[in-house]
Amino acid sequence: MRLFAALLPPPAAVDALAAALEPLRSLPGARDLRWTAPAGWHYTLAFLGEVPDDVRPGLDERLARAAHRHEPCELRTAGGGRFGNRALWTAAEGDLRELSRLADTVRAAARRAGAPGDEQHGFRPHLTLARASKNAPVDLRPFAAALADFRGTWWRADTLSLVASTLPRSGVPGEQPAYTAVGSWPLGGPGAPPEDGAPGTAG
């Protein structure tokens, strides 16, 4: 199963971001972009890749411990950016130090559980909004500039989610992966039983 750990913004934050994107859809090249669906918007903490079924029980336990070690944090979507002309994204504002610590803990927990993961790049909180096709290149600079002053609704990030990503198989151009939450743990909530009976042992 192809998995990643993430924070999922609540409906109010999703609605505010969706409203901010409406003017961008009239910019030149907007129709050539593959816009991500609001239902799948997320801030990835750790991409785990294909995780074998026998790894899942240990992974779930360690992610529960990781969530237990961190308190909820206040966040909001903010601004706009791009990865070259490949992807358009919005960043995050708020308690980014705690968010970065959470990402580090989650990545370490996944690694110890035996999940493959991908830690080639440092953690940079962003929510992907659209992707450009190699066959239809789009200058993303005007899109990122249009979001520069955007500040979304504050929300309390209080749940760590494990999400399954199912890649498109229909062959229909522009079809997006399907995301399904397969696990969730409250931040600061009860963790999994510590290993070896040692209180406070972290994932």
C-alpha angles and dihedrals in degrees: 000000000000107000143177134178116233151155114245118210117229124248095266092056091045092051093050092051093046090053091050091054096054095085090050091061090071095054119109110276095018092121090056093058125092102230116206117239116252090229089065100044113130146147108241115221097177133359108216103180121203107358118195116235092241090059095055100082092054091042092053092050093050093046089052089055091046091053091047091058095058132064122222116273135208115245142164135185111255141178128340138266142165142217097229106291093318104084140012119212146168121226132216136252129196131054095006093157091061090042090054091048090051091051091051092050093047092050092049091048092051092048092051090049090056098252110150098229130171115248099160091118132046120250113279112171110226139143114220113231105174142355130212125225121236087227093054108034117197129194102239096188095093090049093052091045091052089058096045094104097036116124117178135204117296114245137180112243101210106147133067110211131198108210131194117216117206112195120224115267103175095082091228109148113250096016111148133217117268115238123207125178107230098174141013137185130187116244109244089010129120113308131212117279109283118252119257091008092284110146114232097015106159130216 
